[in-house]
Amino acid sequence: MRDVAIVAFAQTEHRRRTDELSEVEMLMPVLHQVLDATGLEASSIGFTCSGSTDYLAGRAFSFTMALDGVGAHPPISESHVETDGAWALYEAWVKIRTGEADTALVYAYGKSSSGEVRDVLTRQLDPYYLAPLWPDSVALAALQAQALIDAGATDEPALARIASRSRTAATANPHAQLSGSVPAGGYLVQPLRTGDCPPIGDGAAAVILAAGDTARALCARPAWIRGIDHRIEAHSLGVRDLTDSPSTRLAAERAGAFERPVDTAELHAPFTSQEVILRKVLGLGDDVDVNPSGGALAANPVMATGLVRLGEAAARIHRGESDRALAHATSGPCLQQNLVAVLEGERPHV
Protein backbone atom coordinates (compact mmCIF):
# COMPACT_ATOMS: atom_id res chain seq x y z
CA MET A 1 0.00 0.00 0.00
CA ARG A 2 1.37 3.39 -1.03
CA ASP A 3 1.40 6.64 0.92
CA VAL A 4 -1.12 9.18 -0.38
CA ALA A 5 -1.14 12.94 0.18
CA ILE A 6 -3.31 15.94 -0.54
CA VAL A 7 -1.12 18.18 -2.69
CA ALA A 8 -3.51 20.99 -3.65
CA PHE A 9 -6.77 22.50 -2.42
CA ALA A 10 -9.05 25.24 -3.72
CA GLN A 11 -12.53 26.47 -2.89
CA THR A 12 -14.92 29.12 -4.09
CA GLU A 13 -15.86 32.23 -2.20
CA HIS A 14 -19.02 30.87 -0.60
CA ARG A 15 -22.05 33.07 -1.20
CA ARG A 16 -25.69 33.22 -0.21
CA ARG A 17 -26.88 32.88 -3.81
CA THR A 18 -25.29 32.23 -7.18
CA ASP A 19 -28.32 32.55 -9.43
CA GLU A 20 -26.16 33.88 -12.24
CA LEU A 21 -23.91 30.80 -12.23
CA SER A 22 -24.56 27.21 -13.26
CA GLU A 23 -22.88 24.39 -11.33
CA VAL A 24 -20.27 24.14 -14.09
CA GLU A 25 -19.51 27.86 -14.01
CA MET A 26 -19.21 27.76 -10.22
CA LEU A 27 -16.95 24.71 -10.32
CA MET A 28 -14.53 25.49 -13.17
CA PRO A 29 -12.42 28.14 -11.37
CA VAL A 30 -11.55 25.79 -8.50
CA LEU A 31 -10.67 22.99 -10.91
CA HIS A 32 -8.29 25.34 -12.73
CA GLN A 33 -6.80 26.48 -9.40
CA VAL A 34 -5.83 23.02 -8.19
CA LEU A 35 -4.47 22.02 -11.58
CA ASP A 36 -2.45 25.22 -11.87
CA ALA A 37 -1.09 24.75 -8.34
CA THR A 38 0.40 21.39 -9.30
CA GLY A 39 1.23 22.08 -12.93
CA LEU A 40 -0.88 19.10 -13.97
CA GLU A 41 -3.22 18.97 -16.93
CA ALA A 42 -6.63 17.34 -16.76
CA SER A 43 -5.44 14.68 -19.21
CA SER A 44 -2.71 13.56 -16.79
CA ILE A 45 -5.05 12.90 -13.84
CA GLY A 46 -5.42 9.17 -13.19
CA PHE A 47 -8.84 9.20 -11.52
CA THR A 48 -11.62 11.74 -11.00
CA CYS A 49 -14.34 11.51 -8.35
CA SER A 50 -17.06 13.97 -7.36
CA GLY A 51 -19.60 14.45 -4.60
CA SER A 52 -23.01 16.12 -4.91
CA THR A 53 -26.71 15.32 -4.70
CA ASP A 54 -29.48 15.29 -7.27
CA TYR A 55 -31.98 16.34 -4.60
CA LEU A 56 -30.44 19.80 -4.29
CA ALA A 57 -30.22 20.23 -8.05
CA GLY A 58 -33.76 18.93 -8.55
CA ARG A 59 -32.90 16.70 -11.49
CA ALA A 60 -31.59 13.19 -12.04
CA PHE A 61 -27.92 12.58 -12.83
CA SER A 62 -27.12 16.25 -12.35
CA PHE A 63 -23.47 15.41 -11.70
CA THR A 64 -22.99 14.52 -15.38
CA MET A 65 -23.45 18.19 -16.28
CA ALA A 66 -20.68 19.18 -13.87
CA LEU A 67 -18.31 16.90 -15.78
CA ASP A 68 -18.29 19.56 -18.48
CA GLY A 69 -16.03 21.51 -16.12
CA VAL A 70 -13.47 18.70 -16.24
CA GLY A 71 -13.59 18.47 -20.02
CA ALA A 72 -15.19 16.17 -22.54
CA HIS A 73 -11.94 14.92 -24.04
CA PRO A 74 -9.90 12.82 -23.54
CA PRO A 75 -12.05 10.13 -21.88
CA ILE A 76 -11.36 9.80 -18.14
CA SER A 77 -11.69 7.26 -15.36
CA GLU A 78 -14.50 8.82 -13.31
CA SER A 79 -16.83 8.09 -10.41
CA HIS A 80 -19.40 9.91 -8.29
CA VAL A 81 -20.79 9.64 -4.76
CA GLU A 82 -24.26 10.90 -3.83
CA THR A 83 -23.01 12.52 -0.63
CA ASP A 84 -20.41 14.95 0.63
CA GLY A 85 -17.18 15.15 -1.33
CA ALA A 86 -15.22 13.84 1.66
CA TRP A 87 -16.46 10.37 0.70
CA ALA A 88 -15.37 10.99 -2.90
CA LEU A 89 -11.90 11.68 -1.49
CA TYR A 90 -12.06 8.36 0.38
CA GLU A 91 -12.86 6.52 -2.86
CA ALA A 92 -9.99 8.26 -4.65
CA TRP A 93 -7.65 7.43 -1.75
CA VAL A 94 -8.53 3.74 -2.12
CA LYS A 95 -7.85 3.90 -5.88
CA ILE A 96 -4.38 5.33 -5.33
CA ARG A 97 -3.53 3.08 -2.39
CA THR A 98 -4.31 0.00 -4.46
CA GLY A 99 -2.19 1.17 -7.39
CA GLU A 100 -5.00 1.86 -9.86
CA ALA A 101 -3.95 5.52 -10.19
CA ASP A 102 -1.04 7.79 -9.23
CA THR A 103 -3.05 11.00 -9.05
CA ALA A 104 -6.70 11.88 -8.46
CA LEU A 105 -8.89 14.94 -8.79
CA VAL A 106 -11.71 15.17 -6.24
CA TYR A 107 -14.36 17.88 -6.28
CA ALA A 108 -17.72 18.64 -4.71
CA TYR A 109 -20.33 21.35 -5.02
CA GLY A 110 -23.75 22.36 -3.81
CA LYS A 111 -26.28 25.09 -4.54
CA SER A 112 -28.39 25.13 -1.39
CA SER A 113 -30.02 28.38 -2.47
CA SER A 114 -31.90 26.64 -5.28
CA GLY A 115 -34.39 25.02 -2.89
CA GLU A 116 -35.55 24.65 0.69
CA VAL A 117 -32.50 22.74 1.93
CA ARG A 118 -34.03 22.14 5.38
CA ASP A 119 -36.85 20.21 3.73
CA VAL A 120 -34.70 18.58 1.06
CA LEU A 121 -32.55 16.94 3.74
CA THR A 122 -35.60 15.13 5.14
CA ARG A 123 -35.15 12.72 2.22
CA GLN A 124 -32.21 11.25 4.17
CA LEU A 125 -34.56 9.98 6.85
CA ASP A 126 -36.13 6.57 7.36
CA PRO A 127 -38.89 6.50 4.70
CA TYR A 128 -41.44 4.61 6.84
CA TYR A 129 -41.40 6.30 10.25
CA LEU A 130 -39.51 9.60 10.14
CA ALA A 131 -39.67 11.04 6.62
CA PRO A 132 -43.52 11.17 6.53
CA LEU A 133 -43.41 13.45 9.59
CA TRP A 134 -41.17 15.96 7.72
CA PRO A 135 -38.91 16.93 10.65
CA ASP A 136 -36.45 19.28 8.99
CA SER A 137 -32.69 19.29 9.60
CA VAL A 138 -32.78 22.18 12.10
CA ALA A 139 -35.58 20.58 14.15
CA LEU A 140 -33.60 17.35 14.43
CA ALA A 141 -30.45 19.24 15.41
CA ALA A 142 -32.51 21.05 18.06
CA LEU A 143 -33.58 17.69 19.51
CA GLN A 144 -29.91 16.78 19.77
CA ALA A 145 -29.01 20.13 21.34
CA GLN A 146 -31.79 19.82 23.92
CA ALA A 147 -30.63 16.30 24.80
CA LEU A 148 -27.14 17.69 25.46
CA ILE A 149 -28.51 20.50 27.63
CA ASP A 150 -30.72 18.08 29.58
CA ALA A 151 -27.67 15.86 30.16
CA GLY A 152 -25.71 18.83 31.55
CA ALA A 153 -23.12 18.64 28.76
CA THR A 154 -23.65 22.25 27.61
CA ASP A 155 -25.95 25.25 27.87
CA GLU A 156 -27.11 28.05 25.60
CA PRO A 157 -24.37 30.56 26.58
CA ALA A 158 -21.71 27.91 25.85
CA LEU A 159 -23.23 27.29 22.42
CA ALA A 160 -23.22 31.02 21.74
CA ARG A 161 -19.50 31.16 22.57
CA ILE A 162 -18.80 28.40 20.03
CA ALA A 163 -20.65 30.37 17.36
CA SER A 164 -18.79 33.58 18.22
CA ARG A 165 -15.39 31.89 18.25
CA SER A 166 -15.96 30.17 14.90
CA ARG A 167 -17.08 33.29 13.07
CA THR A 168 -14.35 35.41 14.60
CA ALA A 169 -11.80 32.87 13.34
CA ALA A 170 -13.37 33.15 9.89
CA THR A 171 -12.51 36.84 9.72
CA ALA A 172 -9.12 35.87 8.28
CA ASN A 173 -10.68 33.42 5.79
CA PRO A 174 -11.43 35.13 2.44
CA HIS A 175 -13.74 32.27 1.43
CA ALA A 176 -16.01 32.45 4.49
CA GLN A 177 -19.62 33.45 4.02
CA LEU A 178 -20.03 34.76 7.57
CA SER A 179 -17.30 36.25 9.76
CA GLY A 180 -16.83 38.58 12.68
CA SER A 181 -19.51 39.38 15.22
CA VAL A 182 -22.75 37.57 14.39
CA PRO A 183 -25.70 38.11 16.77
CA ALA A 184 -27.21 35.03 18.39
CA GLY A 185 -30.62 36.10 17.10
CA GLY A 186 -33.97 34.63 18.02
CA TYR A 187 -34.84 30.97 18.32
CA LEU A 188 -34.97 29.15 15.01
CA VAL A 189 -36.03 25.94 16.74
CA GLN A 190 -35.56 26.07 20.51
CA PRO A 191 -32.90 25.78 21.95
CA LEU A 192 -31.06 26.64 18.72
CA ARG A 193 -30.88 30.30 17.80
CA THR A 194 -30.03 31.63 14.36
CA GLY A 195 -26.39 31.98 15.38
CA ASP A 196 -26.19 28.29 16.35
CA CYS A 197 -27.06 27.22 12.80
CA PRO A 198 -25.07 27.25 9.55
CA PRO A 199 -25.66 29.75 6.76
CA ILE A 200 -27.39 28.57 3.62
CA GLY A 201 -25.22 29.14 0.59
CA ASP A 202 -23.56 27.93 -2.57
CA GLY A 203 -20.01 26.81 -3.17
CA ALA A 204 -17.55 24.25 -4.49
CA ALA A 205 -14.19 22.77 -3.54
CA ALA A 206 -11.54 20.59 -5.14
CA VAL A 207 -8.39 18.75 -4.08
CA ILE A 208 -5.70 16.76 -5.83
CA LEU A 209 -4.29 13.57 -4.33
CA ALA A 210 -1.01 11.97 -5.33
CA ALA A 211 1.09 8.98 -4.29
CA GLY A 212 4.61 8.83 -2.89
CA ASP A 213 7.32 10.62 -4.83
CA THR A 214 4.74 12.03 -7.23
CA ALA A 215 3.25 13.96 -4.31
CA ARG A 216 6.68 15.26 -3.28
CA ALA A 217 7.31 16.45 -6.83
CA LEU A 218 3.98 18.30 -7.00
CA CYS A 219 3.97 19.95 -3.58
CA ALA A 220 6.71 21.41 -1.36
CA ARG A 221 5.03 20.04 1.79
CA PRO A 222 2.37 17.42 1.05
CA ALA A 223 -0.33 16.66 3.61
CA TRP A 224 0.04 12.90 4.01
CA ILE A 225 -3.10 10.95 4.83
CA ARG A 226 -1.79 8.76 7.67
CA GLY A 227 -5.20 7.25 8.31
CA ILE A 228 -8.79 7.62 7.16
CA ASP A 229 -11.95 5.76 8.04
CA HIS A 230 -15.72 6.26 8.05
CA ARG A 231 -18.50 4.63 10.06
CA ILE A 232 -22.29 4.85 10.19
CA GLU A 233 -24.87 4.56 12.94
CA ALA A 234 -28.45 3.27 13.04
CA HIS A 235 -30.87 4.93 10.65
CA SER A 236 -33.55 5.35 13.31
CA LEU A 237 -32.90 8.27 15.65
CA GLY A 238 -34.97 6.58 18.35
CA VAL A 239 -32.37 3.87 18.96
CA ARG A 240 -29.41 6.26 19.18
CA ASP A 241 -27.96 8.26 22.05
CA LEU A 242 -27.99 11.72 20.49
CA THR A 243 -25.50 13.04 23.06
CA ASP A 244 -22.78 10.67 21.80
CA SER A 245 -21.20 9.75 18.47
CA PRO A 246 -19.76 6.21 18.60
CA SER A 247 -19.27 6.17 14.82
CA THR A 248 -16.95 9.20 15.04
CA ARG A 249 -15.04 7.60 17.89
CA LEU A 250 -14.60 4.33 16.00
CA ALA A 251 -13.60 6.07 12.76
CA ALA A 252 -11.03 8.14 14.66
CA GLU A 253 -9.65 5.03 16.34
CA ARG A 254 -9.32 3.19 13.01
CA ALA A 255 -7.69 6.26 11.44
CA GLY A 256 -5.07 6.42 14.21
CA ALA A 257 -6.24 9.74 15.61
CA PHE A 258 -5.61 8.67 19.22
CA GLU A 259 -2.06 7.42 18.65
CA ARG A 260 -0.49 10.87 18.98
CA PRO A 261 -1.87 14.35 19.71
CA VAL A 262 -3.02 16.62 16.89
CA ASP A 263 -2.46 20.37 16.81
CA THR A 264 -5.37 21.25 14.50
CA ALA A 265 -8.89 19.89 14.03
CA GLU A 266 -11.28 20.85 11.27
CA LEU A 267 -14.68 19.57 12.39
CA HIS A 268 -17.74 19.36 10.18
CA ALA A 269 -20.17 20.64 12.83
CA PRO A 270 -22.96 22.62 11.14
CA PHE A 271 -24.61 23.25 14.53
CA THR A 272 -22.85 24.51 17.65
CA SER A 273 -24.17 21.59 19.70
CA GLN A 274 -22.47 19.11 17.36
CA GLU A 275 -19.06 20.61 18.09
CA VAL A 276 -19.64 19.83 21.78
CA ILE A 277 -20.17 16.14 20.93
CA LEU A 278 -17.26 15.92 18.50
CA ARG A 279 -14.78 17.56 20.87
CA LYS A 280 -15.69 15.05 23.56
CA VAL A 281 -15.53 11.86 21.48
CA LEU A 282 -12.31 12.95 19.76
CA GLY A 283 -10.66 13.99 23.02
CA LEU A 284 -9.81 17.49 21.81
CA GLY A 285 -8.49 19.78 24.53
CA ASP A 286 -7.97 23.51 24.65
CA ASP A 287 -4.47 23.04 23.20
CA VAL A 288 -5.96 21.99 19.83
CA ASP A 289 -6.86 24.72 17.33
CA VAL A 290 -10.44 23.77 16.41
CA ASN A 291 -11.89 25.11 13.16
CA PRO A 292 -9.37 27.90 12.56
CA SER A 293 -11.09 28.40 9.20
CA GLY A 294 -14.41 29.13 10.89
CA GLY A 295 -15.86 25.74 10.04
CA ALA A 296 -19.37 25.01 8.81
CA LEU A 297 -20.77 27.85 10.93
CA ALA A 298 -18.95 30.31 8.68
CA ALA A 299 -19.67 28.61 5.33
CA ASN A 300 -21.78 25.54 4.66
CA PRO A 301 -21.94 24.61 0.96
CA VAL A 302 -23.93 21.40 1.41
CA MET A 303 -22.18 18.39 -0.17
CA ALA A 304 -18.83 20.23 -0.18
CA THR A 305 -18.48 21.23 3.50
CA GLY A 306 -16.82 17.97 4.55
CA LEU A 307 -14.35 18.11 1.66
CA VAL A 308 -13.58 21.71 2.65
CA ARG A 309 -12.67 20.47 6.17
CA LEU A 310 -10.12 18.06 4.67
CA GLY A 311 -8.84 20.75 2.34
CA GLU A 312 -8.51 23.38 5.08
CA ALA A 313 -6.59 20.95 7.30
CA ALA A 314 -4.30 20.05 4.40
CA ALA A 315 -3.75 23.71 3.49
CA ARG A 316 -2.50 24.46 7.01
CA ILE A 317 0.04 21.68 6.62
CA HIS A 318 1.04 22.99 3.19
CA ARG A 319 1.69 26.42 4.73
CA GLY A 320 3.63 24.99 7.66
CA GLU A 321 1.01 26.11 10.20
CA SER A 322 0.29 22.54 11.34
CA ASP A 323 2.26 19.31 11.66
CA ARG A 324 -0.52 16.85 12.50
CA ALA A 325 -4.16 17.66 11.83
CA LEU A 326 -7.47 15.89 12.17
CA ALA A 327 -10.24 16.41 9.63
CA HIS A 328 -13.83 15.29 10.12
CA ALA A 329 -16.85 15.11 7.82
CA THR A 330 -20.43 14.11 8.54
CA SER A 331 -23.53 13.16 6.60
CA GLY A 332 -27.11 12.49 7.64
CA PRO A 333 -29.15 13.76 10.58
CA CYS A 334 -27.58 14.28 14.01
CA LEU A 335 -24.08 13.06 13.05
CA GLN A 336 -25.36 9.79 11.60
CA GLN A 337 -22.34 8.99 9.38
CA ASN A 338 -18.85 10.24 10.12
CA LEU A 339 -15.46 10.24 8.40
CA VAL A 340 -12.18 11.01 10.17
CA ALA A 341 -8.78 11.53 8.57
CA VAL A 342 -5.38 12.21 10.10
CA LEU A 343 -3.03 14.37 8.03
CA GLU A 344 0.67 14.96 8.64
CA GLY A 345 3.45 17.02 7.14
CA GLU A 346 6.94 15.61 6.79
CA ARG A 347 9.65 17.20 8.88
CA PRO A 348 12.46 18.68 6.76
CA HIS A 349 15.56 16.55 6.47
CA VAL A 350 18.57 18.03 8.29
KEGU-637968 format. One record per residue (C-alpha): residue number from 1; residue in three letters; chain; x, y, z. Coordinates in steps of 0.05 Angstrom, whole numbers, plus 5000, padded with zeros to 4 digits. Layout:
REM KEGU-637968
NUM_ALA_A_X_Y_Z
...
This chain:
REM KEGU-637968
1_MET_A_5000_5000_5000
2_ARG_A_5027_5068_4979
3_ASP_A_5028_5133_5018
4_VAL_A_4978_5184_4992
5_ALA_A_4977_5259_5004
6_ILE_A_4934_5319_4989
7_VAL_A_4978_5364_4946
8_ALA_A_4930_5420_4927
9_PHE_A_4865_5450_4952
10_ALA_A_4819_5505_4926
11_GLN_A_4749_5529_4942
12_THR_A_4702_5582_4918
13_GLU_A_4683_5645_4956
14_HIS_A_4620_5617_4988
15_ARG_A_4559_5661_4976
16_ARG_A_4486_5664_4996
17_ARG_A_4462_5658_4924
18_THR_A_4494_5645_4856
19_ASP_A_4434_5651_4811
20_GLU_A_4477_5678_4755
21_LEU_A_4522_5616_4755
22_SER_A_4509_5544_4735
23_GLU_A_4542_5488_4773
24_VAL_A_4595_5483_4718
25_GLU_A_4610_5557_4720
26_MET_A_4616_5555_4796
27_LEU_A_4661_5494_4794
28_MET_A_4709_5510_4737
29_PRO_A_4752_5563_4773
30_VAL_A_4769_5516_4830
31_LEU_A_4787_5460_4782
32_HIS_A_4834_5507_4745
33_GLN_A_4864_5530_4812
34_VAL_A_4883_5460_4836
35_LEU_A_4911_5440_4768
36_ASP_A_4951_5504_4763
37_ALA_A_4978_5495_4833
38_THR_A_5008_5428_4814
39_GLY_A_5025_5442_4741
40_LEU_A_4982_5382_4721
41_GLU_A_4936_5379_4661
42_ALA_A_4867_5347_4665
43_SER_A_4891_5294_4616
44_SER_A_4946_5271_4664
45_ILE_A_4899_5258_4723
46_GLY_A_4892_5183_4736
47_PHE_A_4823_5184_4770
48_THR_A_4768_5235_4780
49_CYS_A_4713_5230_4833
50_SER_A_4659_5279_4853
51_GLY_A_4608_5289_4908
52_SER_A_4540_5322_4902
53_THR_A_4466_5306_4906
54_ASP_A_4410_5306_4855
55_TYR_A_4360_5327_4908
56_LEU_A_4391_5396_4914
57_ALA_A_4396_5405_4839
58_GLY_A_4325_5379_4829
59_ARG_A_4342_5334_4770
60_ALA_A_4368_5264_4759
61_PHE_A_4442_5252_4743
62_SER_A_4458_5325_4753
63_PHE_A_4531_5308_4766
64_THR_A_4540_5290_4692
65_MET_A_4531_5364_4674
66_ALA_A_4586_5384_4723
67_LEU_A_4634_5338_4684
68_ASP_A_4634_5391_4630
69_GLY_A_4679_5430_4678
70_VAL_A_4731_5374_4675
71_GLY_A_4728_5369_4600
72_ALA_A_4696_5323_4549
73_HIS_A_4761_5298_4519
74_PRO_A_4802_5256_4529
75_PRO_A_4759_5203_4562
76_ILE_A_4773_5196_4637
77_SER_A_4766_5145_4693
78_GLU_A_4710_5176_4734
79_SER_A_4663_5162_4792
80_HIS_A_4612_5198_4834
81_VAL_A_4584_5193_4905
82_GLU_A_4515_5218_4923
83_THR_A_4540_5250_4987
84_ASP_A_4592_5299_5013
85_GLY_A_4656_5303_4973
86_ALA_A_4696_5277_5033
87_TRP_A_4671_5207_5014
88_ALA_A_4693_5220_4942
89_LEU_A_4762_5234_4970
90_TYR_A_4759_5167_5008
91_GLU_A_4743_5130_4943
92_ALA_A_4800_5165_4907
93_TRP_A_4847_5149_4965
94_VAL_A_4829_5075_4958
95_LYS_A_4843_5078_4882
96_ILE_A_4912_5107_4893
97_ARG_A_4929_5062_4952
98_THR_A_4914_5000_4911
99_GLY_A_4956_5023_4852
100_GLU_A_4900_5037_4803
101_ALA_A_4921_5110_4796
102_ASP_A_4979_5156_4815
103_THR_A_4939_5220_4819
104_ALA_A_4866_5238_4831
105_LEU_A_4822_5299_4824
106_VAL_A_4766_5303_4875
107_TYR_A_4713_5358_4874
108_ALA_A_4646_5373_4906
109_TYR_A_4593_5427_4900
110_GLY_A_4525_5447_4924
111_LYS_A_4474_5502_4909
112_SER_A_4432_5503_4972
113_SER_A_4400_5568_4951
114_SER_A_4362_5533_4894
115_GLY_A_4312_5500_4942
116_GLU_A_4289_5493_5014
117_VAL_A_4350_5455_5039
118_ARG_A_4319_5443_5108
119_ASP_A_4263_5404_5075
120_VAL_A_4306_5372_5021
121_LEU_A_4349_5339_5075
122_THR_A_4288_5303_5103
123_ARG_A_4297_5254_5044
124_GLN_A_4356_5225_5083
125_LEU_A_4309_5200_5137
126_ASP_A_4277_5131_5147
127_PRO_A_4222_5130_5094
128_TYR_A_4171_5092_5137
129_TYR_A_4172_5126_5205
130_LEU_A_4210_5192_5203
131_ALA_A_4207_5221_5132
132_PRO_A_4130_5223_5131
133_LEU_A_4132_5269_5192
134_TRP_A_4177_5319_5154
135_PRO_A_4222_5339_5213
136_ASP_A_4271_5386_5180
137_SER_A_4346_5386_5192
138_VAL_A_4344_5444_5242
139_ALA_A_4288_5412_5283
140_LEU_A_4328_5347_5289
141_ALA_A_4391_5385_5308
142_ALA_A_4350_5421_5361
143_LEU_A_4328_5354_5390
144_GLN_A_4402_5336_5395
145_ALA_A_4420_5403_5427
146_GLN_A_4364_5396_5478
147_ALA_A_4387_5326_5496
148_LEU_A_4457_5354_5509
149_ILE_A_4430_5410_5553
150_ASP_A_4386_5362_5592
151_ALA_A_4447_5317_5603
152_GLY_A_4486_5377_5631
153_ALA_A_4538_5373_5575
154_THR_A_4527_5445_5552
155_ASP_A_4481_5505_5557
156_GLU_A_4458_5561_5512
157_PRO_A_4513_5611_5532
158_ALA_A_4566_5558_5517
159_LEU_A_4535_5546_5448
160_ALA_A_4536_5620_5435
161_ARG_A_4610_5623_5451
162_ILE_A_4624_5568_5401
163_ALA_A_4587_5607_5347
164_SER_A_4624_5672_5364
165_ARG_A_4692_5638_5365
166_SER_A_4681_5603_5298
167_ARG_A_4658_5666_5261
168_THR_A_4713_5708_5292
169_ALA_A_4764_5657_5267
170_ALA_A_4733_5663_5198
171_THR_A_4750_5737_5194
172_ALA_A_4818_5717_5166
173_ASN_A_4786_5668_5116
174_PRO_A_4771_5703_5049
175_HIS_A_4725_5645_5029
176_ALA_A_4680_5649_5090
177_GLN_A_4608_5669_5080
178_LEU_A_4599_5695_5151
179_SER_A_4654_5725_5195
180_GLY_A_4663_5772_5254
181_SER_A_4610_5788_5304
182_VAL_A_4545_5751_5288
183_PRO_A_4486_5762_5335
184_ALA_A_4456_5701_5368
185_GLY_A_4388_5722_5342
186_GLY_A_4321_5693_5360
187_TYR_A_4303_5619_5366
188_LEU_A_4301_5583_5300
189_VAL_A_4279_5519_5335
190_GLN_A_4289_5521_5410
191_PRO_A_4342_5516_5439
192_LEU_A_4379_5533_5374
193_ARG_A_4382_5606_5356
194_THR_A_4399_5633_5287
195_GLY_A_4472_5640_5308
196_ASP_A_4476_5566_5327
197_CYS_A_4459_5544_5256
198_PRO_A_4499_5545_5191
199_PRO_A_4487_5595_5135
200_ILE_A_4452_5571_5072
201_GLY_A_4496_5583_5012
202_ASP_A_4529_5559_4949
203_GLY_A_4600_5536_4937
204_ALA_A_4649_5485_4910
205_ALA_A_4716_5455_4929
206_ALA_A_4769_5412_4897
207_VAL_A_4832_5375_4918
208_ILE_A_4886_5335_4883
209_LEU_A_4914_5271_4913
210_ALA_A_4980_5239_4893
211_ALA_A_5022_5180_4914
212_GLY_A_5092_5177_4942
213_ASP_A_5146_5212_4903
214_THR_A_5095_5241_4855
215_ALA_A_5065_5279_4914
216_ARG_A_5134_5305_4934
217_ALA_A_5146_5329_4863
218_LEU_A_5080_5366_4860
219_CYS_A_5079_5399_4928
220_ALA_A_5134_5428_4973
221_ARG_A_5101_5401_5036
222_PRO_A_5047_5348_5021
223_ALA_A_4993_5333_5072
224_TRP_A_5001_5258_5080
225_ILE_A_4938_5219_5097
226_ARG_A_4964_5175_5153
227_GLY_A_4896_5145_5166
228_ILE_A_4824_5152_5143
229_ASP_A_4761_5115_5161
230_HIS_A_4686_5125_5161
231_ARG_A_4630_5093_5201
232_ILE_A_4554_5097_5204
233_GLU_A_4503_5091_5259
234_ALA_A_4431_5065_5261
235_HIS_A_4383_5099_5213
236_SER_A_4329_5107_5266
237_LEU_A_4342_5165_5313
238_GLY_A_4301_5132_5367
239_VAL_A_4353_5077_5379
240_ARG_A_4412_5125_5384
241_ASP_A_4441_5165_5441
242_LEU_A_4440_5234_5410
243_THR_A_4490_5261_5461
244_ASP_A_4544_5213_5436
245_SER_A_4576_5195_5369
246_PRO_A_4605_5124_5372
247_SER_A_4615_5123_5296
248_THR_A_4661_5184_5301
249_ARG_A_4699_5152_5358
250_LEU_A_4708_5087_5320
251_ALA_A_4728_5121_5255
252_ALA_A_4779_5163_5293
253_GLU_A_4807_5101_5327
254_ARG_A_4814_5064_5260
255_ALA_A_4846_5125_5229
256_GLY_A_4899_5128_5284
257_ALA_A_4875_5195_5312
258_PHE_A_4888_5173_5384
259_GLU_A_4959_5148_5373
260_ARG_A_4990_5217_5380
261_PRO_A_4963_5287_5394
262_VAL_A_4940_5332_5338
263_ASP_A_4951_5407_5336
264_THR_A_4893_5425_5290
265_ALA_A_4822_5398_5281
266_GLU_A_4774_5417_5225
267_LEU_A_4706_5391_5248
268_HIS_A_4645_5387_5204
269_ALA_A_4597_5413_5257
270_PRO_A_4541_5452_5223
271_PHE_A_4508_5465_5291
272_THR_A_4543_5490_5353
273_SER_A_4517_5432_5394
274_GLN_A_4551_5382_5347
275_GLU_A_4619_5412_5362
276_VAL_A_4607_5397_5436
277_ILE_A_4597_5323_5419
278_LEU_A_4655_5318_5370
279_ARG_A_4704_5351_5417
280_LYS_A_4686_5301_5471
281_VAL_A_4689_5237_5430
282_LEU_A_4754_5259_5395
283_GLY_A_4787_5280_5460
284_LEU_A_4804_5350_5436
285_GLY_A_4830_5396_5491
286_ASP_A_4841_5470_5493
287_ASP_A_4911_5461_5464
288_VAL_A_4881_5440_5397
289_ASP_A_4863_5494_5347
290_VAL_A_4791_5475_5328
291_ASN_A_4762_5502_5263
292_PRO_A_4813_5558_5251
293_SER_A_4778_5568_5184
294_GLY_A_4712_5583_5218
295_GLY_A_4683_5515_5201
296_ALA_A_4613_5500_5176
297_LEU_A_4585_5557_5219
298_ALA_A_4621_5606_5174
299_ALA_A_4607_5572_5107
300_ASN_A_4564_5511_5093
301_PRO_A_4561_5492_5019
302_VAL_A_4521_5428_5028
303_MET_A_4556_5368_4997
304_ALA_A_4623_5405_4996
305_THR_A_4630_5425_5070
306_GLY_A_4664_5359_5091
307_LEU_A_4713_5362_5033
308_VAL_A_4728_5434_5053
309_ARG_A_4747_5409_5123
310_LEU_A_4798_5361_5093
311_GLY_A_4823_5415_5047
312_GLU_A_4830_5468_5102
313_ALA_A_4868_5419_5146
314_ALA_A_4914_5401_5088
315_ALA_A_4925_5474_5070
316_ARG_A_4950_5489_5140
317_ILE_A_5001_5434_5132
318_HIS_A_5021_5460_5064
319_ARG_A_5034_5528_5095
320_GLY_A_5073_5500_5153
321_GLU_A_5020_5522_5204
322_SER_A_5006_5451_5227
323_ASP_A_5045_5386_5233
324_ARG_A_4990_5337_5250
325_ALA_A_4917_5353_5237
326_LEU_A_4851_5318_5243
327_ALA_A_4795_5328_5193
328_HIS_A_4723_5306_5202
329_ALA_A_4663_5302_5156
330_THR_A_4591_5282_5171
331_SER_A_4529_5263_5132
332_GLY_A_4458_5250_5153
333_PRO_A_4417_5275_5212
334_CYS_A_4448_5286_5280
335_LEU_A_4518_5261_5261
336_GLN_A_4493_5196_5232
337_GLN_A_4553_5180_5188
338_ASN_A_4623_5205_5202
339_LEU_A_4691_5205_5168
340_VAL_A_4756_5220_5203
341_ALA_A_4824_5231_5171
342_VAL_A_4892_5244_5202
343_LEU_A_4939_5287_5161
344_GLU_A_5013_5299_5173
345_GLY_A_5069_5340_5143
346_GLU_A_5139_5312_5136
347_ARG_A_5193_5344_5178
348_PRO_A_5249_5374_5135
349_HIS_A_5311_5331_5129
350_VAL_A_5371_5361_5166
